[in-house]
Amino acid sequence: MRRIKRFIAAAAACVFLACPAWAERPRSVGVGGMPFGVRFTAEGVVVIGFSEVEGAGGRVNPAKDAGLCVNDIITAVNGVEISTAEEMIGMIEAGAGPLTLSYLRGGERGETVLCPVETEGGRRAGLWVRDTMAGIGTVTYFLPETGEFAGLGHGICDTESGELVPMERGTVTDVVITGCEKGAPGTPGELRGSFTGAEVGTITKNTACGVFGVFQKIPEGERMEIGGRESVHTGRASILCTLDGGGPEEYEVCITEINRGSRDNRSFSVVVTDPALTEKTGGIVQGMSGSPVLQDGRLIGAVTHVLVGDPAEGYGIFIENMFDAAGM
């Protein structure tokens, strides 16, 4: 394919579950285009940095000495599972002697021994961790019968490693789009929004081909037939996205290249051709991930990435790939 080398997610190969034949899937779904907020708690706490601490023998870093790395996910301390940064800190400060840490690194589990040092302020490990993530994305489709939905078209990933964040729990909240930072060559733009605080659903699965969950209340939206990968063609198409408080709007795009064998989240190339969208956003921006892609009156996929060098260009995922990831 042409000069597509550097890209970012517009809001990361795909592991698929066994699924029924295409004919057994829904022939139509509710079309999204509305924004949603997600609060995401990882399985354990994620190591995000280190700092030296002053002990009796001088400045040391116990966490680094234990062999921990940025992006490791600490899941247990002395065999006790943890899920928050507060739990981790509490066990370090209240403990005595070395601590055995269980962790995940690149999908592999391991153990190490951490030896916190005594300082004037208490026991310290020289470790910075986080336990939650939050962001804004766009709903791709929902099932009017059950409230199940899919969004993003790619997974929620660690910003440094690019790896999927193992999910313990996630909640969906209402979000209000308040503005947009326009994209420019080399500088991706993003939608700005605020969480209303109202929990409206649950995230049940985080995959490389989308985030999946269930709404508490069935959203409003047009029902549309789905189009398989063989129906996708180059040329005119459109996307649905929300750029302000007025709800989803339809904007013209052009599909320029198609990889029919794609099983990941980069199935076809999209170029923004709508002057109104270019004027508002500069093209595809973060937060538009999951925006439904429509062609010939059918839902064929979702926007997933924007090219770093040209915000008018990006990738989309086949709707079939999202169904595969959902297990449908």
TILOVO-249936 format. One record per residue: x, y, z of N, C-alpha, C, O in turn. Coordinates in steps of 0.02 Angstrom, whole numbers, plus 50000, padded with zeros to 5 digits. Example, Ala and Ser with C-alpha at 12.3 -4.5 7.8 and 13.67 -1.06 7.14 Angstrom:
REM residues 2
506604971650390506154977550390506604983550390507124983450423 506424988850354506844994750357506455000250394506705005750402 
***
This chain:
REM residues 328
500424994050000500005000050000500445006250000501035005850017 500155012049981500545018049974500755021050041500495018650091 501155025550045501505029050098501175029050167501205034050203 500875023550185500555023250250501025019550297501025013450301 501415023450333501905020450379501795022850450501805018850497 501695029450458501595032150526500855033750534500555037150493 500565031150588499865032550599499735032550674500125029850713 499175035450694498965035150763498235033250765497875033950715 498005030850822497295029450830496915035950832497135040750863 496345036050799495955042250797495545042750861494965044250848 495625042050914495265043150979495605046351035495305047251088 497394999250868498065000150882498224996550830498814995550816 498674968350712498244962950702497734960750752497904961850810 497294958650746496684957650784496614950350803496714946050760 496434948750864496324941950886495574940750884495184944250916 495364935750845494654934650835494404928550873494774923750885 493774929050892493434923450923493084919450870492914922050816 492964913150884492564909150837491874912350832491584914450882 491614912550771490974915950763490534912250713490794908250673 489884913350714489434910150667489544912950597489914917650588 489214909850549489264912150480488934918950473488524920850514 489124922650419488874929250408488104929450406487804934250430 487794924250378487064924250372486724924250440486154926250445 487074921950493486774921550559486844928150598486554928850652 487204932650572487294939150605486684943550590486294942150544 486604948950629486044953450614486114956550545486664958550525 485564957050510485584960050444485554967650447485724971050398 485344970250504485324977450513485464979050586485334974950630 485714984950598485874987250666485704994650671485584997950621 485684997050732485615004250743486285007650730486795005350754 486275012950691486895016350673487065021550726486625025250750 487705021750745487935026250797488095033250771487695036450737 488695035550788488905042350771488895046950830489145052550827 488605044650886488585048650946489215047350989489475041750987 489445052251027490035051251068489865047551132489295047651155 490365044251161490275041251227490935041951265491475041951236 490865042551331491455042851374491555036051405491075032451420 492185034251415492335027751446492835028651502493345031951494 492675025751558493145025351614493325017951620492895013651623 493965016751622494225010051612494705008251668495185011951680 494595002751702495035000551755495404994351732495094989451710 496064994551736496474988951713496464983351764496254984151821 496704977451742496794971751786497434972851826497974970851805 497364976151884497944978051923498104985351913497674989251893 498744987251927498954994151918499534994351868499944989751866 499554999551829500055000051775500635004351798500545009751825 501245001851788501845005551804501945011051752502005009551693 501965017351774502045022851727502695026651736502855031051696 503075025151789503715028651798504065026751863503795022951903 504665029351871505075027951929505365034451957505405039451922 505565034252020505905039852051506375037152105506215032352139 506935040452112507405038252164507165040552232506825045652238 507335036652283507155038452352507785038552394508275035052380 507775042752445508355043652488508295038952548507875039952592 508725033852549508745029252605509365030152647509745034852636 509455025752696510035026252740510695025552702511195028452722 510685021752648511295020652609511365025252550511805024152508 510935030352544510975034952488510365034352443509865031252462 510405037152384509845037252337509815030652299510305028452269 509225027452301509125020952268508445020852234508025025352245 508335015852192507675014852161507495007552168507675003552125 507135005752221506954998752233506564995552176506664989652161 506114999352144505694996452091506124994552031506024989152002 506584998752011507024997051956507484991351975507604986851934 507734991352036508164985952059507804979252057508114973952049 507134979452065506734973252063506614970951992506334965551981 506824974851942506754972951873506094974951841505934972751786 505704979151875505074981351846505214986151789505724989551787 504734986451741504794990751683504164994951675503624992951697 504235000751643503645004751626503175000451583503394996851538 502535000951598501994997251565501874990251594501404986951573 502294987951642502124981851678501464983051715501334988651738 501054977851720500434978251757500494973951820500504967851815 500524977051877500584973451941499894971151962499434975151972 499814964651969499154961751983499064959452055498494958752079 499614958152091499554955652160500174957352199500724957852171 500094958152264500634959252311500594953952365500094953452400 501124949952371501134944352419500524939852410500244937352459 500334938852347499784934352332499094937352339498594934052324 499054943652361498414947052368498294951352307498684955852292 497744950152271497594953952211497464961252228497154962752279 497694965752184497564972852193497244975552129497334972752075 496874981052137496544984052079496594991652078496394994852029 496864994552132496925001852134497615003952157497965000152191 497795009952139498435012752161498455013452237498975012452268 497885015152266497855015852339498015009352374498365009352425 497765003752348497914997252377498654995652373498954993152420 498954997152316499664995952306500075000052355500524997352388 499935006352360500315010752405500225008652478500695008552517 499595006852495499465004752563499854998652584500094998252640 499914993752539500284987552555501034988852559501384985452597 501284993552520501994995352526502124998752593502604996952628 501715003552610501825007352671501705003352734502045004352784 501214998852732501034995152793501444988752801501444985752854 501784986652748502144980252750502794980652788502994985952813 503104974852794503764974452826504174969452786503944963952771 504784971452769505214967052731505044967052658504654971152635 505334962352620505224962052547504494960252531504144957052570 504284962352472503624960752447503684956952381504084958852338 503284951752373503274948052310502724950852265502134950952283 502924953352206502464956352160502324951652102502784948752073 501694950752085501494947152024501324952351972500994957351987 501554951251909501444956351858501334953151790501494947351778 501064957251745500984955451674501444959951633501494965951644 501794956751586502224960551540502154957551471502364951951459 501864961451425501774958951357501354952651354501464948351311 500874951951400500444946151401500724940251440500364935351451 501354940751462501674935351500501664937151574501794942851593 501524932151616501514933251688502194931851719502564927451697 502354935751771502994934751805502944936951878502434939651900 503474935751915503514937751984504204940851998504694939051966 504224945452045504854948352066504794950352139504244950652167 505364951652170505384953652240505574961052245506094963052219 505144964852277505254972052286505474973252358505154970752405 506004977052367506264978552434506214985952447506694989652435 505634988352472505564995452488506084997652540506324993552579 506255004052539506745006652587506385011252637505875014352621 506675011552696506405015952748506675023052737507275024052733 506215027852734506405034852729506085038652786505705035852825 506225045052790505925049152843505165049352835504805050152884 504925048652774504205048852762503875042052763503275041552750 504255036652777503965029952778504295025552726504795027452695 504015019652715504285014952665504125017452595503555019352580 504635017352552504535019752484504845014752434505335011452449 504525014352374504745009652324505005013052261505265009652217 504945019652256505165023152196504765021252134505035020452080 504105020652144503675017852092503075022352082502745024352130 502915023952018502315027552001501845022851963502045019551915 501215022651985500725018151953500075021851941499935027051972 499665019151896498985021651884498515015751880498725010151864 497875016951894497395011451893496805012651847496395008151838 496735018551819496155019851776496375023851714496895027051713 495955023351663496035027251602495355030051584494845027151601 495355035651549494725038651528494815041851460495365044251444 494295041951420494345045051355493665045551321493155043451349 493675048251261493065049251222493125045551156493655045751123 492605042351136492575038851071491895039751040491465043451066 491785036250985491155036650948490845029850941491185024950926 490195029450952489825023150944489755021450870489575025750830 489905015250852489845012950783489145010250769488805012250722 488925005550811488265002650802487995000350869488374999550917 487344999150871487034996150931486484991450908486224992150853 486304986750950485764982050936485144984450973485114984151034 484634986750936484034989350968483674984351013483314986351059 483774977951001483434972851041483744971951110483394970251157 484394973251116484744971551179485124977351210485294977151269 485264982551171485674988051197486424986951190486814991251209 486624981051163487334979851152487594984751100487244986551053 488224986851108488494991651060489244990451050489564986851087 489504993550997490214993350982490445000350965490065004450938 491075001850981491355008350965492105008150955492415002850963 492385013650936493105014850925493375011450862493725014650823 493235005050852493525001450796494234999150809494524995650768 494515001150864495164998850888495124998250964494625000350993 495634995550995495604994551066495865000451106496165005051079 495735000251171496035005051218496725002251236496774996851266 497235005951218497925003451223498345007851268498195013751278 498875004951294499355008851332499685013851285499885012051229 499755020051307500005025251263500735024351245500965026751193 501115020851287501835019951274501965013651233502315013951182 501685007951254501835001551221501385000151162501564996251117 500795003151161500315001751108499934995251119499534993251077 500054991851175499734985451188499044986551220498944991451256 498584981951207497924982251238497984982151313498364978251341 497594986451346497584986451419497114980951443496524981051426 497364976151482496914970951509496364974251550496504978351594 495744972351537495184975751569494924971951629494814965951626 494824975551683494474972751741493754974951741493294970951750 493644981451731492964984051726492984990651689493494994151689 492434992351658492384998751623491675001251625491204997251623 491595007651628490935010651628490875015651570491365018751550 490265016251545490115021051492489745026851523489275025951562 489945032951506489625038951534489415043551477489695043451423 488915047551492488725052851445489295057851439489655059251488 489375060551380489885065551369489605071051323489205069651278 489815077051334489605082751293490225085351256490725087151288 490185085651190490735088251150490725095851156490225099151141 491285098751177491325105951189491745109651138491735115851137 492115106051096492525109451047492975104551011492935098551023 493405107150968493845102950930494505106650917494505112550899 495055103250927495705105750908495855102950838495925096950830 495905107350789495995105150720496655101550710497165103250740 496635096550667497235092850650497625096550596497345100350557 498285095350595498735098250545499265093050531499385088650572 499605093550474500145088750459500645088250516500945093250535 500735082250541501195081050596500905082150665501205080350715 500315085150668499995086550733499265084350732498845087950704 499105078550760498415076150759497955080550802498155082750855 497355081750778496875085450817496475080850862496585074850863 496025083850900495605079750945494965083450963494955089550967 494445079450975493835082151001493915083451076494235079551111 493635088951099493635090451170492935089351197492435090851164 492895086651257492245085351286492285084951361492835084851390 491715084751392491685084251465491205078651484490675077851454 491395074851535490965069551560490415072651603490545077051644 489795070351593489245072951632489195069551700488865072151745 489535063951708489505060251770488975054851771488975050651816 488515055051723487985050051721488225043651689488445043651631 488195038051726488385031551699487815028751658487255028151683 487955027151595487425024951549487535017951522487135015551482 488075014651542488205007951517488825004951545489155007851588 488984999051520489564995251544489984992851485489714990651434 490634993151492491094990351443491214983051462491384981551519 491114978551414491194971451428491804968351395492024963051416 492074971651343492634968651306493054974051273492784978751244 493704973351279494184977851247494604973751199495004969651221 494514974751134494884970851084495234975551036495114981551035 495684972750995496044976850946495594979350891495784983850853 494984976650886494524978750834493904982350862493394982850828 493954984650923493394988450950493284987251024493514982351053 492914991851053492684991251122491944989551120491574992451081 491744984951163491054982451161490744982951230491084982251281 490084984151231489754984951295489004984651288488744982551236 488654986951340487924986851342487684993451371487904995651424 487224996651335486915002751360486345000851408486004995851398 486245004951459485685003951504485025005651471484515002551484 485045010651427484455012851391484615012751316485135015151295 484155009951277484265009451205484305016451175483835020351184 484845018151141484905024851111484465025551050484225020651021 484355031751030483985033150968484475033050910485045035250916 484245030550854484675030250795484345026450739483945021950751 484505028350678484215025050620484455017950614485035016450626 484005013450596484195006550583484425005950510484105008750465 484965002350499485255001950432485514994950418485764991650464 485454992750356485744986350336486504986550339486804991850330 486794980850352487524980450353487774978150285487434974450250 488374980350269488684978350206489334974650219489764977250254 489404968650191490004964650200490594967450161490514972050121 491184964550172491794967150141491754966950064492054971150031 491394962150037491364961549965490944967149933490994968349873 490544970349974490124975749947490484982549948490264987249915 491034982949984491404989249989491774990549924492084986049896 491744996749900492084998449838492405005349846492215009249889 492885006849803493195013349804492685018549780492215017049743 492805024749802492355030049782491975033049840492185032549897 491425036149824491045040149872490765036049930490515030449921 490825038949989490535036050050490405041850098490505047650080 490195040350158490095045550208490225042850278490225036750289 490335047450325490415045450395489935049450438489735054950420 489745046650494489325049950543489735051450605490045046950633 489745057650626490105059450688489795065550720489425069250687 489945066550783489675072150822490245076950838490735075050870 490175083150816490695088150827490485093750875490875098050892 489845093550895489595098650942488985095750978488875089650977 488605099951009488025097551047487425095951005486895094151031 487485096550938486915095550895486785088350873486305087150838 487205083650894487105076650876487485074750813487825078950784 487425068450792487795065950734487605069550669487025071050657 488115070850628488025073750562488395069450511488885066050528 488155069550449488455065450397488925069750354488745075250333 489525067050341490025070650302490295065950247490375059950258 490445068950189490685064950133491425063250139491825067250161 491585057050120492275054650117492345050650053491865049350017 492965048650038493095044349981493515038450003494025039250036 493295032449985493695026449998494175025449939493955024849882 494825025349954495325025249901495665018549891495845016849835 495745014649944496065008149939495715003249984495465005150038 495684996949964495334991750003495784985550008496064983349959 495834982950068496184976650080495664971550101495514970850161 495384967850053494824963350068495024957550114494604954550146 495674956050117495894950750162496024953050232496234949050275 495904959450246496044962150313495634958750367495034957550360 495974957150420495634954650480495804959150540495684957250597 496074965050526496264969550580495864976050575495324976150545 496124981450604495754987650605495984992650552495844998650558 496334990250501496534994550445496334991050380496754988350344 495694991050366495404987250310495374991250245495424988450191 495284997850251495245002050192495485009050209495495011050267 495665012750158495905019650167495335024550154494925023550109 495315029850193494785034850189495105041750181495595043450215 494825045750135495045052650127494435057150138493915056150107 494505062050182493965066850194493905071650135494395074850117 493315072050106493205076550049492695081950063492585086350022 492375081650121491845086450138492165092950163492505092950215 492045098550128492345104950150492125107050220492515110050257 491515105350239491275107350306491655103750360491825106750411 491795097250350492175093550400492905095950402493195096550456 493195097250344493875099750342493935106350378494425107650413 493445110650368493455117150401493405116550477493735120250513 493005111850501492905111150573493465107550608493655109350663 493745102350576494215097950611494895097350577495375095050608 494945099250514495555098050476495575091150446496045089450410 495075087050461495045080150436494815075450490494305076650523 495175070050500495025065050552495415066950615496015068150612 495075067150672495405068850734495275063450787494815059450780 495675063550839495565058950894494895060250927494695066050937 494545054950942493865055450967493355053450915492785051750931 493565053650850493125051350796493185043950784492825041150743 493635040550819493695033350812493015030050825492695031450876 492815025750780492165022450786491625025550743491095022650735 491765031550714491255034750672491035030050617491455027550579 490385028650611490145023950560490325026350489490275032250473 490525021550447490645022950376490075019950337489935013950343 489735024050297489145021950260489295022250186489645026750162 489035017350149489115017250076488515013650046488325008250067 488215016749996487635013949961487075011950009486745006850001 486965016150059486425015050106486545009450156486075007050187 487175007350164487335001950210487895004050257488315008350240 487905001050317488455002050364489004997050346488894990950351 489584999550325490114995050303490704994750351491134990350345 490744999450398491314999450443491355005550486490855008950498 491965007150509492065012750554492755015750543493225012350522 492815022250556493465025650554493875023250614493615022550669 494525022050603494955019750658495585023850669495775024850727 495905026150617496545029650624496585035650577496225036150528 497035040150595497195045850552497935045650536498335043750579 498125047550477498825047850460499145053950493498865059450491 499725052950522500065058450556500235063950507500175069950523 500445062050447500675067050399500125070750363500245076050335 499505068150364498955071350329498305069750364498045064150357 498035074450403497425072950442496815071650399496305069350425 496845073050334496275071650290496225064350273495715062150247 496755060450287496775053450268496815048950330497095050750381 496525043050324496545038350379496335031350357496295029850298 496205027250407495995020350396495295019150422495045022750465 494985013950395494355011450421494375003850429494805000550400 493925001250470493874994050482493224991350453492714994650457 493244985350423492624982150400492164980850460492404978950513 491514981750450491044980250503491064972750521490944970950578 491224968650472491304961450485491834960050536491764955650579 492384963850533492934962750581492724964550652492934961350700 492304969650658492054971450724491574966050749491574964450808 491144963350704490704957850725491114951850747490944948550796 491664950350711492094944750731492354945750801492344941150843 492604951750814492894953250880492364952950935492514951350992 491744954650917491194954350965490974947150979490614945851028 491184942550935490974935550943490324934050910490004929050926 490104938450863489464937250830489564933350765489084931950729 
***
